[in-house]
């Protein structure tokens, strides 16, 4: 039996999150083997452009709910609306990015509908007509292979920066289906009072280069050379949980099991020992550089390059050389 695919296109202010197009690419990879249609789901306020982009990257149909109550992501109205769409659909596969919102929404709706769930997948394939999902387990120390029993809906979220998005094809056409919001504003129990943004900051989850500091930086002022190197490289500033818990840097910079999971081309860890919780968030970086006076810390077992020395001596020198070579 053919299985249709649905991809939730996460967006904010009319701008799709890159992980949504990565989820669409993952769906396209298996759509042919499953034999069903490829559909996108777009919720928000003023999201016509996002719906058109979904068609351009592969959607045959796009379910669009454009309503002021959906302007900011809140799990209750989004979950009720997605559940309503799926009520009249045959058993289908629903994909979304493993972002904070995607992990919450997929778990919430799977619980509402009694569907199967495989979060944070790094590979999807079809074997003998059956979907097989691959995901890390036990803080990345094991890889589990997941199959689904029964014939109900199946929810999956895909890890960021694993699947390569398709190039848009502006000649593609698709069907746009308008769907009304399910909950009125006064029926939604949560409110978004304000949204804080960091102007000019490089997104930690999207950065190709990340420079992180840990307990070894010694205090809030110790992050200054870490930040300067990140700026010189055009990268993002990260931190370990120990540094965040100490109040030296905001939680938004935390990398690890309880922070952001990242997969940059280059990860430079400064004064970070490499606790298993931190490794869970960054050990899939393509190149890892460790800078720590203690050459016996666990991180050196995963690092491709290491500097067993004082970070306060090396970081300024590296930053200066980077600026010189890049003409900054």
Secondary structure, DSSP 8 states (H G I E B T S, - for coil): --EEEEEE--EETTEE-HHHHHHHHHHHHHHHHHEEEEEEEEEESS-HHHHHHHHHTT-SEEEEEE-GGGSS--HHHHHHHHHHHHHTS-SEEEEEE-SHHHHHHHHHHHHHHT-EEEEEEEEEEEETTEEEEEEEETTTTEEEEE---SSS-EEEEE-TTSS------TT---EEEE---SS-GGG-S---------TT---TTT-SEEEEE-GGG-SGGGHHHHHHHHHHHT-EEEE-HHHHHTTSS-GGGBBSTTSB----SEEEEES----HHHHHHHTT-SEEEEE-S-TTSGGGGT-SEEE-S-HHHHHHHHHHHHHHHHT-
